[in-house]
């Protein structure tokens, strides 16, 4: 195996773990207080990826009168697209 293949595979693994953390954060936000230590920790993990999508989400929500924050969904889709592109790269390198 070559180094770029190993790096791409490791990055896909990290992206997959990160998407699970994001999904857990979204689901737990319905049941757990945002002031709990667990939610603060999960939010701190997710915020670096979600924050860039927040302005896009707020613009879309304001224009469509939606009362929900879609930034997690946009970040999730972006990570899935990145993972898919890396998987294709891995197949080309193999």
C-alpha positions as CSV (number, residue, x, y, z in Angstrom):
1,X,0.0,0.0,0.0
2,X,1.1,3.5,-0.7
3,X,1.1,6.5,1.6
4,X,-1.7,8.5,-0.1
5,X,-4.0,5.5,0.0
6,X,-3.4,5.1,3.8
7,X,-3.9,8.8,4.4
8,X,-7.2,8.8,2.4
9,X,-8.4,5.8,4.3
10,X,-7.6,7.3,7.7
11,X,-9.3,10.5,6.7
12,X,-12.5,8.6,5.6
13,X,-12.4,6.8,9.0
14,X,-12.1,10.1,10.9
15,X,-14.9,11.7,8.8
16,X,-17.2,8.7,9.6
17,X,-16.5,9.0,13.3
18,X,-17.1,12.7,13.2
19,X,-20.5,12.2,11.4
20,X,-21.5,9.8,14.2
21,X,-20.6,12.4,16.8
22,X,-22.7,15.0,14.9
23,X,-25.7,12.6,14.7
24,X,-25.4,11.8,18.4
25,X,-25.3,15.6,19.2
26,X,-28.4,16.2,17.1
27,X,-30.4,13.4,18.7
28,X,-29.3,14.1,22.2
29,X,-30.2,17.7,21.8
30,X,-33.9,16.7,21.8
31,X,-33.6,14.9,25.2
32,X,-30.6,16.3,27.1
33,X,-30.3,19.8,28.5
34,X,-27.9,22.0,26.5
35,X,-26.3,23.0,29.8
36,X,-25.2,19.4,30.6
37,X,-21.5,18.6,30.4
38,X,-22.1,16.0,27.8
39,X,-23.9,18.4,25.5
40,X,-21.3,21.1,26.0
41,X,-18.5,18.6,25.1
42,X,-20.3,17.4,22.0
43,X,-21.2,20.9,20.9
44,X,-17.5,21.9,21.3
45,X,-16.5,19.0,19.1
46,X,-19.0,19.8,16.4
47,X,-18.8,23.6,16.3
48,X,-15.6,23.9,14.3
49,X,-17.3,22.1,11.3
50,X,-20.8,23.4,11.8
51,X,-20.0,27.1,12.3
52,X,-19.1,27.8,8.7
53,X,-22.5,26.5,7.6
54,X,-24.4,28.5,10.2
55,X,-24.5,31.7,8.2
56,X,-25.8,29.9,5.2
57,X,-28.4,28.2,7.3
58,X,-29.6,31.5,8.9
59,X,-29.9,33.1,5.5
60,X,-31.9,30.2,4.2
61,X,-34.1,30.0,7.3
62,X,-34.8,33.7,7.2
63,X,-35.7,33.8,3.6
64,X,-38.1,30.7,3.9
65,X,-39.4,31.6,7.5
66,X,-38.1,28.3,8.9
67,X,-37.6,28.2,12.7
68,X,-34.9,25.6,12.6
69,X,-31.1,25.6,12.3
70,X,-30.1,23.5,9.3
71,X,-26.3,24.0,9.8
72,X,-25.8,20.5,11.2
73,X,-27.6,19.1,8.1
74,X,-25.4,21.1,5.7
75,X,-22.3,20.1,7.6
76,X,-23.3,16.5,7.5
77,X,-23.9,16.6,3.7
78,X,-20.6,18.3,3.2
79,X,-18.8,15.6,5.2
80,X,-20.6,12.9,3.3
81,X,-19.6,14.4,-0.1
82,X,-15.9,14.7,1.1
83,X,-16.0,11.1,2.3
84,X,-17.4,10.0,-1.1
85,X,-14.7,11.9,-3.0
86,X,-12.0,10.4,-0.8
87,X,-13.4,6.9,-1.4
88,X,-13.2,7.5,-5.1
89,X,-9.6,8.7,-4.7
90,X,-8.8,5.5,-2.8
91,X,-10.1,3.3,-5.5
92,X,-8.0,5.2,-8.1
93,X,-4.9,4.8,-5.9
94,X,-5.5,1.1,-5.2
